[in-house]
Every structure is written in structure tokens, then in C-alpha cells.
Amino acid sequence: MSQQSLFRRTAVRVAWTGGVIAAAALIAGALAGGSAWAGAAWGALIGVLLTLITVGALLIPWDRFPMFASAGVMASFAAKILVMIGVVLVLGAHREALAPGWFFCAFAAVLLGVTAVEVVSLGSGSHAPSGRSGRNGGEKDAANPGA
């Protein structure tokens, strides 16, 4: 499996995980009603935004831009920080309208679930063939057939 296909597979898994956990949080908040619904909705929304940033970073074909690959990680991190700053600014005025426990539980569930799936999915493919031929790629070297 190539690194690009590993990242694509991980992006799909991360997107599904974030969506399913956010939907579960929304359903739970709706069943509880009132400020629990508002807290769960905001927590799920922020979790989905951070999930989309992660998916976007995973879908960029970094093998085409190897010099920018490390910058991609930092750009993803910076985007997540900007989202969180926006959350603090927007929710500061509305914090009485939502249940903070529901907000943090929904947000943390999405964030932890997405992170776990991303780490496991990328880690499971870490020993995937790199696509290079030669001694390290598993194929015989044409210049040195005895290797």
C-alpha cells in the first residue's frame, strides 16, 4: 500500500468516526433536551470542524510536495487553534445557554475518537511498502541482481 493510499484510507476512517460520534452526541443531547441539546450541538459542531481539518490535511497529496509535508502538519495544527479561539470568542457570550458538561463530553468524544482512529490507521500502515525498488523495497536491484 502506498503512503498516499494509506492517508486516503485514514481520511475516510477519520471522517466516518467523527460523523458517527457527532451524530450520537446530537441524538443524546436531543433526548436530554434544553441546555443539554445546545451543549451537545456545539460540542459536536466543533468536533466536526476539527475532524474536517484533519481529513483535509490527510487528503492533500504530500508526496507531490515533499518539501511542504512538515508544514502541512503545522498548518493543520494552526487551523485547529484558530477554530478553538473562535469557539472561545463565540461561546463566551452564550455560555449560560448551554450545559458545559454536554459540550465538553461531545467535543471530547469526537476529538478522542478521531485521534485514536487516525493513530491506529496510520500506525497499521507504517510498515507498508514504500513503492521504491531495491534492497529496501523488497524487489531485486537491477544493477546488483545477487542482492
Backbone bond lengths (Angstrom), bond angles and torsions (degrees), N, CA, C in turn:
res aa  C-N    CA-C-N  psi(-1)  N-CA   C-N-CA  omega(-1)  CA-C   N-CA-C  phi
1 M - - - 1.454 - - 1.529 108.34 -
2 S 1.314 116.37 132.19 1.455 120.03 179.12 1.528 109.85 -75.72
3 Q 1.300 115.42 162.42 1.457 119.75 179.11 1.527 110.88 -64.88
4 Q 1.348 116.09 -36.37 1.465 119.08 179.59 1.527 111.38 -64.84
5 S 1.333 116.72 -41.51 1.465 118.38 178.84 1.524 110.92 -70.17
6 L 1.319 117.43 -32.01 1.465 120.84 174.93 1.525 110.29 -62.90
7 F 1.321 117.27 -44.30 1.457 120.63 179.60 1.530 111.09 -67.24
8 R 1.321 117.58 -38.47 1.474 120.09 177.04 1.519 111.04 -64.01
9 R 1.329 116.16 -45.05 1.466 120.18 178.94 1.529 109.88 -60.90
10 T 1.312 116.46 -41.76 1.464 120.69 178.74 1.524 110.71 -64.83
11 A 1.325 117.96 -40.21 1.466 121.26 179.19 1.527 110.78 -60.98
12 V 1.333 117.24 -42.04 1.464 120.76 178.57 1.521 110.33 -64.66
13 R 1.316 116.80 -44.35 1.473 120.46 179.41 1.523 111.44 -63.09
14 V 1.323 116.44 -42.06 1.467 121.23 179.46 1.526 110.19 -64.06
15 A 1.331 116.80 -43.93 1.470 120.24 179.89 1.526 111.40 -61.81
16 W 1.318 117.43 -45.97 1.466 120.83 178.31 1.529 111.29 -62.25
17 T 1.309 116.54 -44.56 1.463 120.16 -178.83 1.519 110.93 -61.87
18 G 1.331 116.89 -49.10 1.461 120.48 179.38 1.516 112.22 -60.51
19 G 1.329 116.64 -41.70 1.460 120.52 -179.91 1.516 113.28 -66.57
20 V 1.322 116.31 -43.37 1.471 120.29 -178.82 1.529 110.88 -67.18
21 I 1.323 117.01 -44.44 1.467 119.35 -179.39 1.534 110.27 -66.54
22 A 1.326 117.40 -40.79 1.468 120.31 178.17 1.525 110.75 -62.99
23 A 1.329 116.99 -41.27 1.468 120.50 178.33 1.527 110.77 -63.59
24 A 1.318 116.76 -41.95 1.465 120.32 178.21 1.531 110.54 -62.69
25 A 1.326 116.81 -40.89 1.470 120.36 178.32 1.524 110.82 -65.11
26 L 1.318 116.76 -39.77 1.471 119.85 178.38 1.523 111.38 -64.80
27 I 1.316 117.06 -42.26 1.472 120.90 179.05 1.522 110.26 -63.60
28 A 1.334 116.43 -44.96 1.470 120.03 179.07 1.520 111.12 -62.24
29 G 1.330 116.81 -42.86 1.462 120.32 178.46 1.517 112.51 -65.65
30 A 1.334 116.42 -38.17 1.470 120.07 178.55 1.521 110.90 -65.74
31 L 1.321 116.21 -38.54 1.471 119.38 178.20 1.519 111.81 -66.70
32 A 1.327 116.72 -34.79 1.467 120.21 179.12 1.529 110.77 -76.56
33 G 1.342 116.92 -34.07 1.464 122.13 176.51 1.518 114.03 74.81
34 G 1.315 114.93 174.64 1.457 123.05 175.67 1.517 114.17 61.11
35 S 1.332 114.82 -134.85 1.459 119.63 -177.67 1.529 111.91 -69.61
36 A 1.344 117.20 -22.05 1.465 120.26 175.75 1.528 109.74 -65.11
37 W 1.334 116.10 -40.17 1.457 120.45 178.02 1.526 110.53 -62.61
38 A 1.328 116.75 -45.27 1.464 120.23 179.85 1.529 110.89 -63.64
39 G 1.320 117.22 -42.72 1.463 120.48 179.31 1.518 112.33 -64.22
40 A 1.338 116.03 -45.21 1.459 119.91 179.42 1.523 110.99 -65.71
41 A 1.315 117.11 -38.18 1.468 120.41 -179.89 1.525 111.01 -64.35
42 W 1.325 116.83 -46.03 1.461 119.87 178.73 1.530 111.25 -65.89
43 G 1.311 117.15 -42.04 1.469 120.14 179.10 1.519 111.98 -63.41
44 A 1.325 116.26 -42.66 1.470 120.37 178.61 1.528 110.53 -66.63
45 L 1.331 117.29 -40.84 1.461 121.10 179.24 1.526 111.32 -60.79
46 I 1.305 117.09 -46.79 1.465 120.55 179.98 1.532 109.72 -65.86
47 G 1.325 116.81 -39.83 1.466 120.13 176.81 1.519 111.91 -60.81
48 V 1.341 116.87 -40.80 1.470 120.62 178.79 1.529 110.43 -67.67
49 L 1.321 118.20 -39.51 1.468 120.12 177.47 1.533 111.13 -60.31
50 L 1.320 116.51 -44.99 1.469 119.97 178.92 1.527 111.06 -67.41
51 T 1.330 116.90 -34.09 1.461 120.93 176.22 1.521 110.10 -63.80
52 L 1.331 117.40 -43.34 1.462 121.06 179.71 1.525 111.62 -63.43
53 I 1.310 117.37 -36.15 1.463 120.43 176.20 1.525 109.83 -64.05
54 T 1.318 116.92 -43.69 1.463 121.11 178.73 1.525 110.81 -63.17
55 V 1.324 116.65 -45.71 1.471 120.57 179.52 1.525 110.02 -61.48
56 G 1.311 117.35 -43.48 1.463 120.68 178.40 1.521 112.25 -59.72
57 A 1.324 116.25 -42.97 1.468 119.81 179.24 1.529 111.48 -66.35
58 L 1.323 117.24 -34.15 1.464 120.54 179.19 1.527 112.46 -74.42
59 L 1.321 118.18 -27.71 1.464 121.31 -176.70 1.531 113.83 -84.32
60 I 1.306 117.90 -15.04 1.470 120.00 178.59 1.523 108.22 -67.85
61 P 1.329 118.28 129.09 1.477 120.67 -179.37 1.527 111.72 -74.89
62 W 1.313 116.14 82.26 1.461 121.02 -175.16 1.516 113.05 -65.06
63 D 1.331 117.56 -21.14 1.463 118.87 178.24 1.528 111.28 -66.25
64 R 1.313 117.85 -21.53 1.466 121.37 175.68 1.518 111.78 -80.27
65 F 1.310 116.11 -23.72 1.468 121.94 -177.98 1.533 109.68 -127.69
66 P 1.315 118.88 62.93 1.469 119.89 -173.24 1.526 114.04 -61.37
67 M 1.319 117.03 -28.01 1.467 119.49 179.79 1.530 111.83 -70.14
68 F 1.348 116.69 -22.44 1.461 120.66 -177.75 1.520 113.36 -100.56
69 A 1.324 117.81 -0.92 1.462 120.42 -175.24 1.521 112.20 -58.33
70 S 1.317 117.56 -45.23 1.463 119.14 179.82 1.527 110.89 -69.44
71 A 1.324 117.17 -30.05 1.458 120.04 176.66 1.521 110.79 -68.40
72 G 1.341 117.23 -27.84 1.458 120.82 178.33 1.507 112.29 -63.29
73 V 1.314 116.15 -39.35 1.463 120.45 177.74 1.529 109.75 -63.61
74 M 1.311 116.21 -43.11 1.467 120.09 -179.71 1.529 111.11 -68.95
75 A 1.341 117.41 -37.01 1.470 120.12 177.86 1.525 110.32 -64.98
76 S 1.325 116.95 -40.44 1.468 120.92 177.27 1.522 110.06 -62.52
77 F 1.309 116.47 -45.01 1.466 121.01 179.52 1.527 110.43 -62.92
78 A 1.336 117.57 -43.45 1.463 121.16 179.80 1.528 110.93 -63.62
79 A 1.330 117.06 -40.38 1.466 120.35 178.33 1.525 110.62 -63.10
80 K 1.324 116.84 -39.62 1.467 120.16 178.76 1.522 111.03 -66.41
81 I 1.310 117.07 -37.85 1.466 120.29 177.11 1.532 110.11 -64.56
82 L 1.341 116.95 -42.67 1.466 120.06 178.65 1.524 111.60 -62.63
83 V 1.316 117.24 -39.48 1.469 120.36 176.43 1.523 110.13 -61.44
84 M 1.316 117.22 -44.00 1.465 120.06 -178.72 1.537 111.67 -67.72
85 I 1.317 117.65 -36.15 1.462 119.94 174.98 1.532 109.44 -63.45
86 G 1.314 116.71 -43.10 1.466 120.79 176.82 1.516 112.07 -60.56
87 V 1.338 116.60 -39.44 1.465 120.85 178.52 1.522 110.38 -62.72
88 V 1.306 116.40 -45.26 1.465 119.79 -179.89 1.523 110.22 -61.64
89 L 1.320 116.84 -42.23 1.462 120.11 -179.00 1.527 112.18 -68.82
90 V 1.329 116.97 -42.92 1.465 120.27 -177.31 1.520 111.43 -73.26
91 L 1.315 116.68 -44.95 1.463 119.24 -175.59 1.517 113.68 -79.70
92 G 1.316 117.71 -13.22 1.458 119.90 179.55 1.514 112.56 -56.22
93 A 1.318 116.22 -40.56 1.465 120.63 -178.82 1.525 112.90 -80.38
94 H 1.321 117.75 -15.00 1.467 121.23 -174.96 1.526 113.21 -115.52
95 R 1.293 117.81 15.05 1.467 119.00 -173.01 1.524 113.72 -67.00
96 E 1.328 119.05 -22.95 1.461 120.52 177.40 1.529 111.48 -73.41
97 A 1.338 117.53 -21.64 1.463 121.46 -175.81 1.524 113.05 -82.94
98 L 1.323 117.71 -11.03 1.458 119.08 -178.04 1.519 111.42 -128.07
99 A 1.316 114.42 152.94 1.470 120.45 178.31 1.528 108.53 -82.54
100 P 1.333 117.80 116.22 1.460 119.81 -175.92 1.530 113.48 -61.54
101 G 1.311 117.97 -34.11 1.462 120.55 178.93 1.519 112.01 -62.87
102 W 1.315 115.87 -41.66 1.465 120.46 178.01 1.520 110.83 -67.21
103 F 1.321 116.39 -40.06 1.462 120.48 177.73 1.525 110.57 -59.95
104 F 1.322 116.08 -53.18 1.465 119.46 -175.83 1.525 112.42 -68.30
105 C 1.318 117.51 -35.88 1.473 119.36 178.17 1.525 111.33 -66.63
106 A 1.327 117.21 -44.54 1.472 120.05 178.71 1.521 110.48 -64.51
107 F 1.315 116.31 -45.95 1.464 121.59 -179.87 1.526 111.19 -62.21
108 A 1.319 116.37 -47.78 1.471 120.74 -178.70 1.524 111.63 -65.90
109 A 1.324 117.58 -38.45 1.466 120.29 179.51 1.522 110.86 -61.55
110 V 1.336 116.59 -45.74 1.465 119.83 178.99 1.524 109.95 -65.47
111 L 1.308 117.08 -48.16 1.466 121.28 -176.66 1.525 112.12 -62.44
112 L 1.320 117.30 -45.81 1.470 120.27 -179.62 1.529 111.84 -69.72
113 G 1.329 116.75 -39.42 1.457 119.84 178.43 1.518 112.04 -63.93
114 V 1.315 116.67 -45.49 1.465 121.64 179.38 1.525 110.50 -64.10
115 T 1.316 117.17 -43.63 1.461 120.35 179.88 1.518 111.40 -63.37
116 A 1.314 117.47 -43.05 1.469 120.76 179.43 1.526 111.22 -62.90
117 V 1.327 117.04 -44.31 1.466 120.04 179.64 1.525 110.64 -65.43
118 E 1.315 117.04 -40.81 1.469 120.41 179.02 1.518 111.31 -62.30
119 V 1.312 117.42 -47.06 1.465 121.18 -178.72 1.520 111.10 -64.49
120 V 1.318 117.42 -46.65 1.468 120.89 -178.45 1.523 110.74 -65.99
121 S 1.329 116.84 -43.38 1.460 120.14 -178.21 1.529 111.52 -65.98
122 L 1.320 117.32 -45.11 1.459 119.40 178.28 1.524 111.06 -69.06
123 G 1.319 117.13 -36.35 1.460 120.83 179.44 1.517 113.10 -68.55
124 S 1.323 116.75 -32.73 1.460 119.33 -179.37 1.520 111.65 -70.53
125 G 1.300 117.67 -22.30 1.461 121.25 179.11 1.506 113.16 -103.16
126 S 1.324 117.57 9.55 1.457 120.05 -176.07 1.512 112.90 -67.57
127 H 1.324 117.52 -19.86 1.455 120.17 178.81 1.530 110.74 -105.01
128 A 1.335 115.32 20.67 1.464 120.26 177.60 1.521 109.28 -71.06
129 P 1.337 117.81 149.44 1.461 119.90 177.80 1.517 110.81 -58.77
130 S 1.302 116.04 143.08 1.454 120.33 -177.20 1.507 112.86 -82.15
131 G 1.335 117.42 -11.23 1.452 120.25 -177.65 1.513 112.47 90.74
132 R 1.332 116.66 -5.78 1.463 120.35 178.90 1.515 109.13 -85.45
133 S 1.319 115.67 143.10 1.458 118.95 175.01 1.523 108.57 -92.04
134 G 1.271 115.95 167.13 1.463 120.16 -179.91 1.503 110.20 115.54
135 R 1.294 115.28 -164.13 1.463 121.20 -174.78 1.519 112.72 -61.01
136 N 1.312 117.29 -40.57 1.449 119.81 -176.53 1.515 113.38 -86.26
137 G 1.354 118.26 -12.23 1.445 121.22 -176.82 1.513 112.79 -94.13
138 G 1.315 119.15 -4.58 1.439 121.82 177.52 1.518 114.50 92.25
139 E 1.335 117.69 -8.23 1.445 121.26 177.84 1.524 108.99 -103.52
140 K 1.320 115.75 158.04 1.457 119.74 178.04 1.520 109.43 -73.50
141 D 1.296 115.21 142.53 1.447 123.11 178.83 1.527 108.53 -77.01
142 A 1.356 117.87 127.76 1.453 121.88 -177.81 1.521 111.27 -65.14
143 A 1.326 117.64 -33.88 1.461 121.10 -179.32 1.522 111.03 -76.67
144 N 1.319 117.75 -22.41 1.450 121.78 -177.89 1.521 108.49 -135.39
145 P 1.349 118.23 77.49 1.473 120.18 -172.87 1.524 113.61 -64.85
146 G 1.272 119.63 -18.33 1.466 121.23 179.98 1.512 113.13 -81.83
147 A 1.316 117.57 -7.13 1.466 120.54 -175.45 1.505 111.70 -75.17
